[in-house]
């Protein structure tokens, strides 16, 4: 199963890099991944989470990044609200990611 997870992760990662994932696919992938992978039991102290490449958390984080970068379009198409309502962990993951992006924007503005 580990090899299959790594293969799936690499395929999704390649699709993200090439920009070949359509918005409908992203919505379906988020639903599928969050329904079929375990939630984290606890967060690491200080909010730092260690994620191994190819793990179920790695595929979740890849999709979270994709959702954050395409948030407006996914919300307009009503693909994300349903997933957010069904999967609270997705909302938590996205808020963490958006918080990190906001910090990067603030740091960038200072330079």
C-alpha positions in Angstrom: 0.0 0.0 0.0 2.9 2.4 0.7 4.1 2.1 -2.9 0.6 2.7 -4.2 0.2 5.8 -2.0 3.6 7.2 -3.2 2.6 6.5 -6.8 -0.8 8.3 -6.3 1.0 11.2 -4.6 3.5 11.6 -7.4 0.8 11.5 -10.0 -1.2 14.2 -8.3 2.0 16.2 -7.7 2.8 16.0 -11.4 -0.7 17.1 -12.4 -0.3 20.1 -10.1 3.0 21.1 -11.5 1.8 20.8 -15.1 -1.4 22.6 -14.3 -3.4 19.8 -15.8 -5.9 19.4 -12.9 -9.3 20.9 -13.6 -11.4 22.5 -10.9 -13.9 19.6 -11.0 -11.1 17.2 -10.5 -9.8 19.1 -7.5 -13.2 19.1 -5.9 -13.6 15.4 -6.4 -10.1 14.7 -5.3 -10.6 16.6 -2.1 -13.8 14.7 -1.3 -12.2 11.4 -2.0 -8.9 12.0 -0.2 -10.6 13.4 3.0 -13.1 10.5 3.0 -10.5 7.9 2.7 -7.5 9.1 4.7 -7.3 9.3 8.5 -7.5 12.7 10.3 -4.6 13.6 12.5 -5.3 12.7 16.1 -3.3 15.5 17.5 -1.2 18.4 16.3 2.4 18.6 17.2 3.4 21.0 19.9 3.8 24.5 18.5 1.6 23.7 15.5 4.5 22.0 13.6 3.4 18.9 11.8 6.0 16.5 10.3 4.8 14.9 7.1 6.5 12.1 5.3 6.5 12.2 1.5 3.9 9.9 0.0 2.0 9.6 3.3 -1.7 10.2 3.5 -1.0 13.6 5.2 1.3 14.6 2.3 -1.4 14.1 -0.3 -3.8 16.0 1.9 -1.4 18.9 2.2 -0.8 19.0 -1.6 -4.5 19.3 -2.2 -4.9 21.9 0.6 -2.2 24.1 -1.1 -4.0 23.7 -4.4 -7.3 24.7 -2.8 -5.7 27.7 -1.2 -4.2 29.0 -4.4 -7.5 28.5 -6.2 -9.8 29.4 -3.4 -11.9 32.1 -5.2 -12.6 29.9 -8.2 -13.4 26.8 -6.1 -15.8 28.8 -4.0 -17.5 30.4 -7.0 -18.0 26.9 -8.5 -19.4 25.7 -5.2 -17.0 22.8 -5.1 -15.3 23.7 -1.9 -18.2 24.7 0.5 -19.6 21.2 0.5 -16.2 19.6 1.2 -15.6 22.1 4.0 -18.9 21.3 5.6 -18.3 17.6 5.4 -14.7 17.6 6.4 -13.8 19.8 9.3 -10.2 18.7 9.1 -10.0 20.3 5.6 -11.1 23.6 7.0 -8.4 23.4 9.7 -5.7 22.5 7.2 -6.7 25.3 4.9 -6.8 27.9 7.7 -3.3 26.8 8.7 -2.0 27.1 5.1 -3.7 30.5 4.6 -2.2 31.7 7.8 1.3 30.7 6.5 0.7 32.4 3.2 -0.4 35.6 4.9 2.8 35.6 7.0 4.8 35.2 3.8 2.9 38.1 2.2 3.6 40.3 5.2 7.3 39.4 5.3 7.5 40.1 1.5 5.9 43.5 2.0 8.5 44.5 4.6 11.4 43.9 2.2 
